[in-house]
């Protein structure tokens, strides 16, 4: 007979060698007499007894057996053990032959009786197995053919379907030693948080017991409190179904349980046995407890899992995905699935996940690990850390060092200068400190404007100066200078108001006339006279303006973290920050006046305040004037407006002919309908090669909230097949608000072309600068392939036309090849909390997946609202995700061809895999998002740069 072929998936072997089959015409060894048994060939049969009392045939091999008569009757032979069987060997005849013969006869009789029974059962099983293999295809076809139901054949078709399922169950006996199965066996955890945070089960139970004591009523825990008690407060519906399933296992339907019953429940759900956890999960689905799961029950558990993981769209499509699972697990169309089928899908889901695979390791990973284990002395370690720090931060170090040196020089200069004045005899070192701090204030008040001259910085960062000056840190430097201004104001104003002014008014008239008559006049001023004079009054007003501006610029006020009652709530938010920052106009006017009316300086050219401020103020004023003219020159027309889930507004507009930009840059946007004064920066999400401009704006503050409201009024509900909740375009009846733009402005992400490999990390709306980069990379890939094809066609046509292809003509002019793109690979990691976020860039992700045939761009989506892989609450979602992508090529979560992973990425593994695959490469790590992750990524760059030859350079965007 023919052996059945091995299943195309990685199931355990189910084929039986032909030589092991028992012939119909021969008797089994147990049925023959002693003489015939010597001529029979025995086989060694290896069987596995499963937990569900089924037997799996592993192997059938020929073997050699012991003839007991030979052992007892052939003297000079002795039995010896071989590795796999007994073989005859010489022994000596002993004096106790009779006793041995008697014992051997009894042993032979018992062995033959057992062999007879087992042989009959095995023969029947092998015959049935052989028949099912040779007729399996006919069984499957007969179960669906019209003839199977004719003439009372309906029952026969059902029996054939049952037989087909039994055959499939035999073939699906799983090998749990494979890596994919081993990984799945560690999954299906009901109490993931406890397993990951507690050292042992006792600690976990102690916390559950503590919760029980808090929630108990009359010594019992009610069903409604069960989720909170076991730590599933965020998955209440799922926990309640778990409670009911555990109750059904005890044939009870209870509303409250005692502590002993809770411990029994806890022991079951925290059981380390995969089979136990699988049975509990099956019981959750099998609500009628008949050992079968119907399509309706599958739909209910999908909806339950979707609800626990906040996947509203998956909930809406639960019926479709339930049908998909039934189609895969119930090809016989019996209308139900059993426990072993659920286990099959769970342990074999990795065979479907053949997309978005992890990067391959190379030997470089091992060498890096070994290098990291080498012990270094503390001095060597400190020197290495210092060298690395200087390599990474030398631009910042020299700029800050120069800045500090200038401030120290100015302070020392004024300190020494005023020590020579007669006023020092009265006011002492308070005067010297105030004047030294005042000189640094002049310098810093001039310098603080330069980092926000964005047009100037954008031009300078493209020059050679960009190699020496960290222009991307302009906002950080602006904040650092502001902090120095605060210190300077405290020293200058504090020493004047609290130290040298009181000393002045307390001095005697004679001493005053001796030292201060020339500076303060004939009459000794009072404290009020000093305050209400031009110097004092301008200083007090500047101090008040600065306190307001600095306070409202702090993160707590700017990000609305401080909640104030009405009407003081208007003092928080971006609007308050933006308008209060324009107090600087008043401050600079008063600063110049303050610098003119100095008590102790009377020569005009020694009053240097205007000298410090003139160039920076004129430069900044010129930039603001340029913005006004350029925004009017860049006339744009809104082409499309869409509002997506997650409060994201997409604006697509016409691109002015003079507007030239690079991927990664940003521009300012103003909407006069919201505010005629406010300009807000947003990353450009369109690529330079596109014939339009686009930005994605998330509602984070009062201005963006009002902008969304204004555009929502002009939008209409989205039609079928169109993305977005609301949409509007040029055909919309309601006129769209006017929009003004200014830019582009430089950012760190625009330098992505300088790196061999890109690692792009975006959190939520922080993905916007990288979408433009991905589109630009894709456009360049397509253009380079088209150019390569055109050059090849041109050369082939030219050589054929000249009649010779062996000798190229040096006088021919070939088309110029475009400079090859330095970037060889890009890895995009997008982490978001909401499923609807994937709608923002669905078209881009599908386009990249479709056109990037060479695999230059690798995209990974992460949804943090879904429990990590292996958690029972996301197990079924993972199954459906694998099945749907294998069948339709679409991820069920994102709706794109890019796989969505669950929970947060393991960034250390990401860096390790990237470093291993791209040894000796220069990798640019670009991040846009919350500051917390920026610290982790920066530290990982530092760690991996010390381990191997791959170099990571970290850049982050500022919101």
Buried (B, 14 or more C-beta within 10 A) or exposed (E): EEBBEEBEEBBBBBBBEEEBBBEEEEBBBBBBEEEEBEEBEBBBBEEEEEEEEEBBBEBBEEBBBBBBBEBBBEEEBEEEEEEEBBEBEEBEEEEEEEEBBEEBEEEBEEBBEEBBEEBEEBBEBBEEBBEBBEBBEEBBEBBBBEEBBEEEBEEBBBBBBBBBBBBBBBBBBBEEEBEBBEBBBEBBBBBBBBBEEBEEBEEBBEBBBEBBEEBBEEEBBBBEBBBBBBBBEBBBBBBBBBBBBBBBBEEEEBEBBBBEBBBBBBEBBBBEEBEBBBBBBBBBBBBEEEEBBBBEBBBBBBBBBBBBBBBEBBBEBBBBBBEBBBEBBBBBEBEBBBBBBBBBBBBBBBEBBEBBEEBEEBEBBEBBEEEEEEEEEEEEEEEEEEEEEEEBEEBBEBBBEEBEEBBEEBBEEBBEBBEEBEBBEBBBBBBBBBBBBBBBBBBBBBBBBBBBBBBBBBBBBBEEEBEEBBBBBBEEBBBBBBEBBEBBBEBBBBBBBEBBBBBBBEBEEEEBEEBBBEBBEEEBBEBEBBBEBEBBBBBBBBBEBBEBBBBBBEEEBBBBEBEEEEEEEEBBBBBBBBBBBEBBEEBBEBBBBBBBBBBBBEEEEEBEBBEBBEEBBEBBEEBEEEBEEBBEEBEBEBBBBBBBBBBBBBBBBBBBEEBEBBBBBBBBBBBEBBBEEBBBBBBBBBBBEBEBBBBBBBBBBBBBBBBBEBBBEBBEEBEEEEBBBBBBBEEBEEEBBEBBBBBBBBBBBBBBBEBBBBBBBBBBBBBBBBBBBBBBBBBBBBEBEEBEEEBEEEBEEBBEEEEEEEEEEEEEEEEEEEEEBEBBBBBBBBBBBBBBBBBBBBEBBBBBBEBBEEEBBBBBBBBBBBBBBBBBBBBBBBBBBBBBBBEEEBBBBBBBBBBBBBBEBEBEEBBBBBBBBBBEBBBBBBBBBEEEBBEEBBEBBBEBBBBBBBBBBBBBBBE
